Amino acid sequence: MLFFICIGCKNVTEKETEQIQIAVDSTGLQIKMVEKETADLNLTSFLDNPVDLQEFKKKKGSNVTTTVTNGMKYHLHPKINDSIFYSYNFITENIGPKGINEIVVFKYGENRHTYEDETEILIELRIFNEDADLGKANLVGLARKELEAEFGSDYRILNNRMMYSNKNKLVILELDDSKVISYKYLKLATENVDSDLIQQLME
């Protein structure tokens, strides 16, 4: 019996193999097909690392202005000495009425005042305009159904916004006619995302 099962398994593609769970119980060998929770995996991956920041900065080159900024109380603030928050403002081909795309980072160490700093930590994205250079973080213009297909339906509705979260990371997407017109991505100092904090984040 095991021989025939092994022969059958050879014809299964690698992708299909990842979806097979083999379980042994008192009745003998059982084979079950298990669907991977792709949306959950996509969401976790996005919230952990929404954009390859160093690659993105290289693509933008000189189309950026930088300023030292104050981190908000709700921002993740690693306990590292000689650190600052920086704001990058990136020029895009089309700039809408809401403003310029902005990225906030936490910088520390001897390279904290350099654009090429590779140790900086992404803290926040404030995205108002489409930008293909953002890769998977190019969410402006996507329909709600596209977001649900990519990240699943486990989100909160806040007025005209959708919020996905996992631990201390979240993304708040502003919608108009069921399409994303802007969004914020944040790494927070807490995993306790209550109504008061959400109100601050939406301002």
Rosetta blueprint (number, residue, H / E / L):
1 M L
2 L H
3 F H
4 F H
5 I H
6 C H
7 I H
8 G H
9 C H
10 K H
11 N L
12 V L
13 T L
14 E H
15 K H
16 E H
17 T H
18 E H
19 Q L
20 I E
21 Q E
22 I E
23 A E
24 V E
25 D E
26 S L
27 T L
28 G E
29 L E
30 Q E
31 I E
32 K E
33 M E
34 V L
35 E L
36 K L
37 E L
38 T H
39 A H
40 D H
41 L H
42 N H
43 L H
44 T H
45 S H
46 F H
47 L H
48 D H
49 N L
50 P L
51 V L
52 D L
53 L H
54 Q H
55 E H
56 F H
57 K H
58 K H
59 K H
60 K H
61 G L
62 S L
63 N L
64 V E
65 T E
66 T E
67 T E
68 V E
69 T E
70 N L
71 G L
72 M L
73 K L
74 Y L
75 H E
76 L L
77 H L
78 P L
79 K L
80 I L
81 N L
82 D L
83 S E
84 I E
85 F E
86 Y E
87 S E
88 Y E
89 N E
90 F E
91 I L
92 T L
93 E L
94 N L
95 I L
96 G L
97 P L
98 K L
99 G L
100 I L
101 N E
102 E E
103 I E
104 V E
105 V E
106 F E
107 K E
108 Y E
109 G L
110 E L
111 N L
112 R L
113 H L
114 T L
115 Y L
116 E L
117 D L
118 E L
119 T L
120 E L
121 I E
122 L E
123 I E
124 E E
125 L E
126 R E
127 I E
128 F L
129 N L
130 E L
131 D L
132 A H
133 D H
134 L H
135 G H
136 K H
137 A H
138 N L
139 L L
140 V L
141 G L
142 L L
143 A E
144 R H
145 K H
146 E H
147 L H
148 E H
149 A H
150 E H
151 F H
152 G L
153 S L
154 D L
155 Y L
156 R E
157 I E
158 L E
159 N L
160 N L
161 R E
162 M E
163 M E
164 Y E
165 S E
166 N E
167 K L
168 N L
169 K E
170 L E
171 V E
172 I E
173 L E
174 E E
175 L E
176 D E
177 D L
178 S L
179 K E
180 V E
181 I E
182 S E
183 Y E
184 K E
185 Y E
186 L E
187 K E
188 L E
189 A L
190 T L
191 E L
192 N L
193 V L
194 D L
195 S H
196 D H
197 L H
198 I H
199 Q H
200 Q H
201 L H
202 M H
203 E L
